[in-house]
Amino acid sequence: MPDTRKHGTVVSIDELRFYREKGFLTREQVFSKGECHAINALYESYADENFSPLMNLHWYEEWIMGVVEDPRILSVVDTLSDAPVEVTHTHFNFKKAGTSFQEQPWNPHQDNTYPRARWGQYITVGIALTDQDKENGALYVYPGSHVEPLLEAEPTPTFRERAAVGNKVQIPEHYEETLVCLKRGSIFILHGNTVHGSYPNISDRDRPLMLITYLPPGVDFVEGKNAQRRRIALRRPRVFPLFDDHNEKDRLGKIFRSPGRGR
Ligand SMILES: O=C(O)CCC(=O)C(=O)O
């Protein structure tokens, strides 16, 4: 048996068809319980008292970069992109029970509204670190909506706000909202134009989700003032931190307490 942690897995023709038709794909049991726990614990070690969303930790944490370029993800994204992709951005939504961000819903939006890359090039991967359901703030998607161009959207501040976030789009009527109940360790692969959002977490359970965005080399995109998307080529040695102008820099001391350290 080939080790999928080293080489990833091939995308089946059925998966390819599904992605092309629906604009998203899920794969179960990609990351183990232990890996999910370690990713979540590392992010939690950087969290502020409100467990506000965190961005671009991969600039600082080699171990997070290891998740970004894990062959179990890249083997799928490279195939769907037909190119050896680069990372542009990471973020982490804790939706942690008992915090002011727990009930933050995400409006129906298209991820590509922000970077405005060429249609089909911008792909987001979500890693579910606990089981998700409607009560604890799962994602929903409008299957097939990726065929649309960037839709008219109501600009809404997206980062570190307690209210509903995400640039809310006008969704053509024939698309149907579909709940996506990801299991812990699953990955969710999303075409940049697919309309999606998420429900508030009204449960007493956490709903941590790590999100990574990818683009093929040479594709233009908007960096964004808050997101600070930056193209980083993958699968090569590098020195950390990659950039030193991030506003979370003062928390770097916590790296030494993180469970992922040394892996
Ligand atoms: O974490 C969530 O609840 C939704 C995140 C999302 O839709 C996004 O980042 O585009």
Ligand as a Chemical Component Dictionary entry (heavy atoms), coordinates in Angstrom:
data_LIG
# 
_chem_comp.id                   LIG 
_chem_comp.type                 NON-POLYMER 
_chem_comp.pdbx_formal_charge   0 
_chem_comp.three_letter_code    LIG 
# 
loop_
_chem_comp_atom.comp_id 
_chem_comp_atom.atom_id 
_chem_comp_atom.alt_atom_id 
_chem_comp_atom.type_symbol 
_chem_comp_atom.charge 
_chem_comp_atom.model_Cartn_x 
_chem_comp_atom.model_Cartn_y 
_chem_comp_atom.model_Cartn_z 
_chem_comp_atom.pdbx_ordinal 
LIG O1 O1 O 0 -15.662 29.241 8.927 1  
LIG C1 C1 C 0 -16.777 29.434 8.467 2  
LIG O2 O2 O 0 -17.776 29.267 9.148 3  
LIG C2 C2 C 0 -16.964 29.872 7.036 4  
LIG C3 C3 C 0 -15.720 30.267 6.340 5  
LIG C4 C4 C 0 -15.910 30.638 4.923 6  
LIG O3 O3 O 0 -16.938 30.447 4.318 7  
LIG C5 C5 C 0 -14.814 31.239 4.186 8  
LIG O4 O4 O 0 -13.764 31.482 4.779 9  
LIG O5 O5 O 0 -14.970 31.527 2.983 10 
# 
loop_
_chem_comp_bond.comp_id 
_chem_comp_bond.atom_id_1 
_chem_comp_bond.atom_id_2 
_chem_comp_bond.value_order 
_chem_comp_bond.pdbx_ordinal 
LIG O1 C1 DOUB 1 
LIG C1 O2 SING 2 
LIG C1 C2 SING 3 
LIG C2 C3 SING 4 
LIG C3 C4 SING 5 
LIG C4 O3 DOUB 6 
LIG C4 C5 SING 7 
LIG C5 O4 DOUB 8 
LIG C5 O5 SING 9 
# 
